[in-house]
Amino acid sequence: MGLLKKYFNQTRKPEGKLGRLMISGMNSGHAKLTDWGFTQLPEIPVKKAVDLGCGGGRSVSLLLEKFPGSHVTGVDYSPLSVDKAREYNRDEIDAGCCTIMQGDVSSLDLPKETYDLATAFETIYFWPGLDRCFDQVAGILKPGGWFMICNESDGTDASSLKYEKIIDGMKIYTAQEIEAALEKAGFTEVRTNHHGSKSWMCVLAMNPA
């Protein structure tokens, strides 16, 4: 495996020196998508939120800013990402309004029916099966809670699809595939918003009340 391919494969689960390089660029590299995604979120009351695949921790920080007084939990599969996200949100963790933990979205060790909002930015490409993972998300959301997924690729642009061949275990989904999996998991009011000039998309779904 060439060095470039090894580096891109750190996207899934950053490890070692290359993983640290990958994590160092995650917050800035995903910033524009994340900022746009938050503009798509409906006005909802949030006391507890969870960011799944929290990476370097910036999206956790934005959730805390958007919902003052809330508690936000960040979950990531990579211990290196957990360390970075904790460093990024150290003050909020010390203040008791933030928790960062290692976890697997296919088997979430989180309390059931607890969260008003779950977010996933640039991460479901690597989830081990949408059906099982979406069932897990539905289980931790309160009735009436929302799930927001933001991806840079809508599964149709050739420039992004090439990464499926480079990064082991990566799957870029279309909006239709994501929507179908959400509905199968029991989510309702499923809808997709597309960026006006990019291949970005934001998929929103509600856990039935």
For each residue, the residues with C-beta under 8 A, 3 or more apart:
1: 5 6 9
2: 5 6
3: 6 7
4: 7 8
5: 1 2 8 9 166
6: 1 2 3 9 10 18
7: 3 4 10 18 21 22
8: 4 5 11 163 166 167
9: 1 5 6 12 166 167 168
10: 6 7 13 14 15 18 19 21 22
11: 8 14 22 126 167 170
12: 9 126 167 168 169 170
13: 10 19 77 78 126
14: 10 11 18 19 20 22 23 78 80 81
15: 10 18 19 78 80
16: 19 20
17: 20 21
18: 6 7 10 14 15 21 22
19: 10 13 14 15 16 22 23 78 80
20: 14 16 17 23 24 80
21: 7 10 17 18 24 25
22: 7 10 11 14 18 19 25 26
23: 14 19 20 26 55 56 78 80 81 84
24: 20 21 56 84
25: 21 22 28 29
26: 22 23 29 30 55 56 58 81 84
27: 30 31 55 56 57 58 88
28: 25 31
29: 25 26
30: 26 27 33 34 55 58 59 121 122
31: 27 28 34 35 58
32: 35 36
33: 30 36 37 121 122 150 151 152 200
34: 30 31 37 38 58 59 62 121 150
35: 31 32 38 39 62
36: 32 33 39 40 150 195 200 202
37: 33 34 40 41 119 121 148 150 202
38: 34 35 41 62 66
39: 35 36
40: 36 37 148 150 193 202 204
41: 37 38 44 66 117 146 148 204
42: 146 204
43:
44: 41 116 117 146
45: 116
46: 49 63 66 67 70 116 117
47: 67 69 70 71 116
48: 70 71 72 73 114 115 116 117
49: 46 63 67 70 71 72 73 115 116 117 118 119
50: 72 73 74 75 110 115 117 118 119 140
51: 54 59 60 63 72 73 74 75 118 119 120 121
52: 75 105 118 119 120 123 137
53: 75 76 77 105 120 121 122 123 124 126
54: 51 57 59 60 74 75 76 81 85 100
55: 23 26 27 30 58 59 76 81 84 85 121 122 123
56: 23 24 26 27 81 84 85 88
57: 27 54 60 61 74 84 85 86 87 88 89 100
58: 26 27 30 31 34 55 61 62 88
59: 30 34 51 54 55 62 63 74 119 121
60: 51 54 57 63 64 72 74 85 88 89 92 98 100
61: 57 58 64 65 88 89 92
62: 34 35 38 58 59 65 66
63: 46 49 51 59 60 66 67 70 72 117 119
64: 60 61 67 68 70 72 89 92 97 98
65: 61 62 68
66: 38 41 46 62 63
67: 46 47 49 63 64 70 72 117
68: 64 65
69: 47 97
70: 46 47 48 49 63 64 67 97
71: 47 48 49 96 97 98 99
72: 48 49 50 51 60 63 64 67 92 97 98 99
73: 48 49 50 51 98 99 100 101 110 115
74: 50 51 54 57 59 60 82 85 89 98 99 100 101
75: 50 51 52 53 54 100 101 102 103 105 108 110
76: 53 54 55 81 82 85 100 102 103
77: 13 53 81 102 103 104 105 126
78: 13 14 15 19 23 81 82 102
79: 82 83 102
80: 14 15 19 20 23 83 84
81: 14 23 26 54 55 56 76 77 78 84 85
82: 74 76 78 79 85 86 100 101 102
83: 79 80 86 87
84: 23 24 26 55 56 57 80 81 87 88
85: 54 55 56 57 60 74 76 81 82 88 89 100
86: 57 82 83 89 90 93 100
87: 57 83 84 90
88: 27 56 57 58 60 61 84 85
89: 57 60 61 64 74 85 86 92 93 98 100
90: 86 87 93 94
91: 94 95
92: 60 61 64 72 89 95 97 98
93: 86 89 90 96 98 99 100
94: 90 91
95: 91 92 98
96: 71 93
97: 64 69 70 71 72 92
98: 60 64 71 72 73 74 89 92 93 95
99: 71 72 73 74 93
100: 54 57 60 73 74 75 76 82 85 86 89 93
101: 73 74 75 82 109
102: 75 76 77 78 79 82
103: 75 76 77 108 109 110
104: 77 107 108
105: 52 53 75 77 108 127 133 136 137
106: 127 128 129 132 133 136
107: 104 136
108: 75 103 104 105 136 137 139 140
109: 101 103
110: 50 73 75 103 114 115 140
111: 114 140
112: 139 140
113: 139 140 141 142 143
114: 48 110 111 140 141 142
115: 48 49 50 73 110 118 140 141 142 145
116: 44 45 46 47 48 49 141 142 145 146
117: 41 44 46 48 49 50 63 67 141 145 146 147 148
118: 49 50 51 52 115 137 140 141 145 146 147 148
119: 37 49 50 51 52 59 63 147 148 149 150
120: 51 52 53 123 124 147 148 149 150
121: 30 33 34 37 51 53 55 59 150
122: 30 33 53 55 125 150 151 152
123: 52 53 55 120 126 127
124: 53 120 127 130 133 149 151 173 178
125: 122 151 170 171 172 173
126: 11 12 13 53 77 123 169 170 171
127: 105 106 123 124 130 133
128: 106 132 133
129: 106 132 133
130: 124 127 133 134 173 177 178 181
131: 134 135 181 184 185
132: 106 128 129 135 136
133: 105 106 124 127 128 129 130 136 137
134: 130 131 137 138 147 181 182 184 185 187
135: 131 132 138 139 185
136: 105 106 107 108 132 133 139 140
137: 52 105 108 118 133 134 140 141 147 185
138: 134 135 141 147 185 186 187 207
139: 108 112 113 135 136
140: 50 108 110 111 112 113 114 115 118 136 137
141: 113 114 115 116 117 118 137 138 145 146 147 207
142: 113 114 115 116 145 207
143: 113 207 208 209
144: 206 207 208 209
145: 115 116 117 118 141 142 206 207
146: 41 42 44 116 117 118 141 204 205 206 207
147: 117 118 119 120 134 137 138 141 182 187 204 205 206 207
148: 37 40 41 117 118 119 120 202 203 204
149: 119 120 124 178 202 203 204
150: 33 34 36 37 40 119 120 121 122 200 201 202 203
151: 33 122 124 125 154 172 173 200 201 203
152: 33 122 160 198 199 200
153: 156 157 160 161 172 199 200
154: 151 157 174 175 194 199 200 201
155: 160 161 172 173 174 175 177
156: 153 174 199
157: 153 154 160 161 199
158: 161 162
159: 162
160: 152 153 155 157 163 172 199
161: 153 155 157 158 164 172
162: 158 159 165 166
163: 8 160 166 167 170 172
164: 161 167 170 171 172
165: 162
166: 5 8 9 162 163 170
167: 8 9 11 12 163 164 170
168: 9 12
169: 12 126
170: 11 12 125 126 163 164 166 167
171: 125 126 164
172: 125 151 153 155 160 161 163 164
173: 124 125 130 151 155 177 178
174: 154 155 156 177 178
175: 154 155 178 179 192 194 201 203
176: 179 180
177: 130 155 173 174 180 181
178: 124 130 149 173 174 175 181 182 192 203
179: 175 176 182 183 190 192 203 205
180: 176 177 183 184
181: 130 131 134 177 178 184 185
182: 134 147 178 179 185 187 190 203 205
183: 179 180 186 187 188 190
184: 131 134 180 181
185: 131 134 135 137 138 181 182
186: 138 183 207 208
187: 134 138 147 182 183 190 205 206 207 208
188: 183 205 206 207 208
189: 204 205 206
190: 179 182 183 187 203 204 205 206
191: 203 204 205
192: 175 178 179 201 202 203 204
193: 40 201 202 203 204
194: 154 175 200 201
195: 36 198 199 200 201
196:
197:
198: 152 195
199: 152 153 154 156 157 160 195
200: 33 36 150 151 152 153 154 194 195
201: 150 151 154 175 192 193 194 195
202: 36 37 40 148 149 150 192 193
203: 148 149 150 151 175 178 179 182 190 191 192 193
204: 40 41 42 146 147 148 149 189 190 191 192 193
205: 146 147 179 182 187 188 189 190 191
206: 144 145 146 147 187 188 189 190 209
207: 138 141 142 143 144 145 146 147 186 187 188
208: 143 144 186 187 188
209: 143 144 206
